[in-house]
Amino acid sequence: MNKDQIKGAAKEVAGKAQRALGDAVDSPKHEAKGLAREAEGKLQKNIGNARETVKDDAARERDLRKP
């Protein structure tokens, strides 16, 4: 797990909470901000996932090349 996965997940949760709060108080502005934060978190988490995949694949490749 890397920092992008952790920060992304945190932003995603915060965005969901902000969106729900905006919905509860009938504030389209807060709903939109929450949706944007949630999307930003998903993107950051996916970038972290991709980095982990590349790192794991590189480690697997190194292990295969060991004598």
N, C-alpha and C positions, 0 to 999 in steps of 0.2 A: 504494500500500500504506500502511495506517495502523497505528497502535500496537495497536489491538484485533486486527487480523489477525495481527500478529507475536506478541503475547502469547498470543493464543488458540492459535495453532499450537504454541507452546512448551509451554503447559499440556497440550495434547492429547498431545504426544509424551511429556512427563513422566508423564502419567497412564497411557499405554500401558506405559511402562517399569515403573512402580510396580505395575501390575496383573500384568505378567509376572513380576516379582520375587515378588509375593505368591503367585502360582500355583506358582512354582518352590520356594518354601519352605513351601508349603501353609499360607498364612495368609489366611483369608477376610477378615480385617480389612483387610489391605493391599490385597487384590484389590478390595474395596469402595471403599476410599479412592482407589485408582487409577482405578476406573471413574467415580467422582464427579468427579475432577480432569479426566479425559478428556472427560466430558460438559460440564463447565464451559468447557473450552477450545474445544470445538466451538461452544458457544453464543456465546462471546466472538468467535470467528473469524467466525461468521455475522453478528453485529452489525456487525463491521468491514466485511464484504462489503456489507451493506446500506448502510452509510454511504458506501462508495465508489460504489455504484450511484447513490445520490441525488446525490452530488457530481458524478459524470460526467454525469448527466441534466441537472443545473442548468447545467453548463458548455456542454453541447450546446444547450440552450435559449437561453442567452445568445448563442452563436455564430449561431444562426438569426435572432435579432432584430437583429443588427448590420446597418447599412445597406450 
